[in-house]
Amino acid sequence: MSLSVGIAGLPNVGKSTLFNALTKNSVEMANYPFCTIDPTVGVVAVPDHRLTTLAEISKSKDIIPAIVEFVDIAGLVKGASAGEGLGNKFLANIRETDMIAEVVRIFEDSDIHHVSGGVDPMGDIEVINLELIMADAETVAKRVNNLEKEVKRGDKPAIAEKTLLEKLLVHLDAGSLANSFEMTKDEKKQIKDLHLLTMKKFLYVCNKKQDAFNLDEQSDPRWDELVEFFEKTGSEYVVVDAGMEHELKDFSESEKNEFRREYGAQENGVESLIRVAYHSLGLISYFTTGEKETRAWTIPEGSTGPEAGGVIHSDFQTKYIRAQVVKFEDLVASGSKSVARDQGKLRTEGREYVVQDGDVIEFMHS
């Protein structure tokens, strides 16, 4: 399944630098026929050490990872919801993504101008989110107006939808994201076709800079305010040095790790971003493995055996009989599927089985 994350932010916060660092992890396009060749789109591998381990056990010729598609969205400016700057392009591009990775600058550097005149990450977030909220409010208001005729005729579904949308409009007008508006599953289905921008998942990317004044390293009140916002709203965030990761993109892994240790960076911020984006959307990976290839398949958490099989081929879903399943850890401990079977760790699962992250599966169908 295709997963698209839009990288959004104000000008000069490091969006394109981050995109360039990310796309160093690009995968072979031929394996993913749905992928675009647009230069602002990068198809990136989800880091997963388990693939290499499985490939060694199966002596696989190829390894095909799960992927995330990152889109470098046009820079946003105040007034984008009214078409200022590249506002219309920005809103159109971000509407097509599954998640918004919102980049905010947390470093000071007099050589890199900040569009608002000073580094204020919470201010950046407020500008971006307000533009998205205003665009959504316009969308909702138009839909309410379009429902008037049906409401006057006494159409009950239209009346229910209008009532819901009017409450949502109040919520948006108060400056709140649509994804924080409490709705039932049925109500969410009602407004799904509106493709509201702020119904998407948000991931905040705090961009720092090597050897600069970084707010997170200085006990700066601006950083405290930012963390308080993340905690209060339950928002996911990662800290990344986009410039450093971009500079390291052509180095070997051992060289990258040595450099990070030297500068006190605890981990690969880009890899953390990819993993968090993947899992924040409620996605997990299961594996198929053999001599030809070891491959990670992306499914929503809670998928049943037939639903998981369907991402490989529709027959695996419609004609599903059973699946042979072994946990990644059990297969590694056993050393092979045959030993895992002898040890009782290779199980046969029926249609109701809920696939778990890391399951190694072989499907049987009629």
N, C-alpha and C positions, 0 to 999 in steps of 0.2 A: 504494500500500500504506500501511496505517496504522502509524505508529510512535509509541509512547507512552513518555514519560519521567516517572517519578515524582520529584517534588521532596521529599526527606525531610530530617529533621533534628530536633534538640532544640528546645524552645520558645525564642523570643526570639533566634534566630540570623539571622533575616532571610528565612525561607522565603517568607512571604506577600508581603513587599515585592518579592522577586525575581520571584515569580509575576506580580504586578501589572505589573512592568516588562516582563516577557516578553510578556504578553498585549496590550500596546500594539501588538505586531507581528501581532496576530490577522488572519487572512485571511477572505475572504467565505465563510461557512459553506455557501452554496448549491452551491458547486463540489465539496463533499466530503460526499456523502450519508451516509457512515458516522459522521460526527461527532456527538458528544453535545452537548446544550445545558446540561449540568451546570455550574453556576457555578464549580466548582473545576477545570474543565478548560478549557485554552486551546489553540486550534489556531493554531500560529505558523508564519510563513513562514521558510524557510531562506534567508538572505541570499545572493544570487547575482547579481553585476553582469552576468553573461553574458546573462541574460534580457532586460534592457533593450537591450543591443546587438543581439541577434537580432531583437527587436521593431522596432527602427529599420530594420534591413535589410529585413524582411518587411512593414513598415508594418502591423503587427498591431493589431487593435482592443483585444485583451485580453492581459494577462500573467497566467499562473497559475503560481505558484512551487511548489516541493516544500514539504512541510509536516512539522512535528513536533508531536505532541500532548503538552502538558505538564500534569501532574496535581499539584495542590497537596494533598499527602498530610497527613492529620491528624498533629499533632505527637507525637513519640515520647518516652516517658519510660522510665526504668529499670523493668524488670518488664513491659514490653509483651508479651513472649513468653508471659507468664503471664496476660495479660488486664488488666494494670494500666492505668489511665487510659483512653485510647482505643486501647489496644493491639490488640484484635481488629479494629477498623476499619482501623487502620494496616496491619496485616499483610495483610488482605483486599485493600485498595486497592493496595498495592505489588506484590502477587502478579500483578495484572493488567497491569503495565507491562513494557516490554521492557528498560528501563534504569533504574538508580537514580542520580539526581543528588543527592549527599549534601552538604548545605550545612553548613559549619562556620564559626564566627565567628572572625575573626583581628583584631578591633579591641577596644580597651578603652573603655568609656563607663559612668561611674558611674550615669548616668540610665537605663540599660537593664540590668535585672537579668539575670544569667546563672543558669540553673537549678541549676548545680553550685556557684555561689558565686564562681567566678573563670573567666577566659578560659583555656581549655586545649583547643585544637583536637584534639590527639591523644587526649585523654581523651574528647572528644565522639565521635570516630570509634570508639573502643574500646567505648563504651556502645552506640552504634547497631549496630555490626557484631556485637557479642556477642548482642544481642537477636535479630537476624536469624539468626545461627548457631544459637542455642538453638531457635528456631522450626523451623529445618531439621532439627536433630538429632531433634526430636520427630516430625517427618514421616517421617524415615528409619527411626527405631526402630519406629514403627507399621507401616510397610511390611514390615520384617524379621519382625515378629510375625505378620503376615498371610500370610507365605510358608511358615510352619512346616508346615502340613498338606501342601502340595505337595512340600516338601523331604523329608518323611518318606515320601512315596509314591515318591521317587526321581526326581521330575521334573527333568530336566537343566537346562532354562532357569531354573527356580526356584532351583536350587542355585547356578547361576552368578550370578544376580541377588543372592541372599542374600550370597554371598561378596563381591561388589562393594560392596554396601551396608554390610556390616560394616566393610570397610576405610574407606569414606567416613565412617562414624560415628566411627571413631577420629580421623580427620582433623578432623572438626567439633568433637569433644570437646576437641581440642587448641587450639581457638580460631581455626581457620583457615577461610576462606571456601571454599565448595564449588567456586568457579571456579578455585581454585588447586590442586585435586586432579587429578593426572594421570590422564587417561582416553583410551581410543581413541574413535574416532567411533561405533563400535558400542556401546561402554559408555555413551556420552552418550545415545544413542538409548534405551537400557534404562531410564534414570532420567528421561527427558524428561517423562513423564506425572506425575512427582512435583511439578513446577513449583516447584523449590527457589528460595528467595529469593536465596541467595548464589551461584547459578549465573548470575545476571544480570550484565551489564556494570555497573561502577561508575564514575561520574565525580564527582570531588570538586570542590565549588564553594567557594572560599575567599572569604568575604564580608568586605570591608573597609569603612571609613567615612571619608568626607571630613572632614578636619581633626581626626581622632581619632588615638589612638596605635595605629598599624597595625603588626602584628608583622613583616610583610614589608618595611617601610620602616626598621626600627630595628635590624636585625641581632639580633633577639631569638632566644634559644636555642629558644623554642617554635616559631618558624618554621623554624629549621634542622632540628629534630626532625621536623617535618611533611614538609619536602622530602625528607629522608632516607627517610622512610616511603614517599613516592610513588615515589622512585627504586628502592628495594629491592623494592617490590611491582610495579613497572612500571605504576603507576596513572596514568591521565589526570587532569589537574586544570586548572582555570582560576581566575583571580583576578577578582572582580567587586565593584564598589561598587554593590550593589543599591539602596541609598537614593538615590544620585546618579542612577542610570539611571531610577529611578521618577520622580524629580523632573523629569527631562528628557523624559519620554515624550511630552509634548504640544508639544515644541519642533520646529522644522524641523531637517533634517539639518545644515545649515550652522551653525545656532545651537548644536546639540549639540557639533559638532566644535570650535567656538570655545571653548565652556565647558570641554571636556575638555583642550584645549591650555592654557587658563588655569590649570587645577588639576593639570597634569602627567600626566593620564591618557592613555596611549598609544593606546588604541583603545576601541571599543564593547564592553564586557565581555559584554553580553547577546548581541550577535551572535556573539562568540567562543564562548560557551556553546552556542548553537544549532548552529553549524557543527561544533564538537567532538563534540557528542552525535550528530549525524547521521553523521559519518565514523567515529566510534568503533564504531559498530554495523556497520561494513563496508558502508555504503551509498554509492551514487554516483548522479549524475543524468545522464540523457540528455535531449535536447530534440526537440520537434517544433515547427515554426514555419511560419506562413502568414499570410494576411491576416486570417483570423478570430481566431487566437490564437497566442501563443508560450507553450509550456508545458514545465515541468520534470517529468520522471517519475522516480520513485524505484525503484531496483532494487538487489539485493545485488551487490556486486562479484563478477565472474566469471560473470555471467549471459550466456547466449547470445542471439543475435538473436531466436529464437522466444520465449524466456523473457521478454525485455525487451518484446516486442510484446504478450505476454499481459497486461501490466498495463494496457494500453489497452483491449483486447478479446480475448476467448478465441479468436476467429477468427484473430487475428494470430499466435497460437501454434500452433493445430491445423492451420491451412491456410496456414502460412507458406511463401512461395516464395523470396523474397529481400528485401533491403533496400538502399536507396540511402543511403550513409553519407558524411558529410563531417565532419572535425574542426572544432570551433568556431573555432579559430585560423585554419584554412585558409579557412573561409567568410568570416570577417571580413576577411582579407587579400584575398580575391577580390572581395568586395562583393556577390556574388549567387550563387545555386546554378548558374545557367547559365554564368557565368564560371568557377566552380569546376569544372564539368563539362568545359569546354573546356580547362582547365589540367590535367586528369587528377586532380584532387583529390577529385572525387565518385566514390566507388567502389561497386561492386555486391558485396554480401556474402551468403554462403549461410547455411545452418542452423548451421554450426559456429562462426561468427564470435562472438568474445567482445567484448561491448560495452564501450567505454571511457568514463570520465567525460568529459562534454563533447561526446560524439558528437551530431551533428544527424542525425536518421534519418527516412526515409520508408519505410513498410512496404508490401510487395506480398503479397497473399494470393489464393488461388483462390476 
